[in-house]
Amino acid sequence: SPTLGGCSVSVANAEGGLAPLAEENLHHLSYRRSRFSWVISLFIIILAQASKAYISRNRCLGRSIPVIKNVFHISLVYNTGVAFGLFKGYGIFFVVLSFSIVAYIARYAIVNRHKDSFKKRMALSLILGGACGNLIDRLRFGHIVDFFDLRVWPVFNIADSAITIGMLLLILELYVTHNPRRKGLTRNLH
């Protein structure tokens, strides 16, 4: 029977049993899931840019507003490094690196849209949306606008969060699908 993301796909037939889903329906389902992945990326880009614009307009650079005192603050910071303020001062290098990562993930997503699992596409969508959200800042301002301040961690933003969550999901997906003891679990989760 046809497969989608490594799992066979069936529908109930008139006799109450399961029949393989028609190939054209399978491609339509895969196309819809692929399109949903692009919508997730676009949503992350818009949310990241809107939140950065709001914070930039309504907060002073370096001023911290406690949301939960000594735990979570909103602190406007300009970051010339990468995620969580690491490797500051390599501006043009990070523009080129970010653009390369965005181009690679976008190409990979297009080429593998019918092959990858839904979870892998979602992980890549989060990474792509976050990378684009931060790349836009680098191109417009020469720095990234960060504002989530947990006091024990470098200041970050929604795009950084999307990249981190996407990477964790991708690592988990790769661990589960490439670990022989977990193969049965993978099929059940798709």
Disulfide bonds with the S-S distance in Angstrom:
none
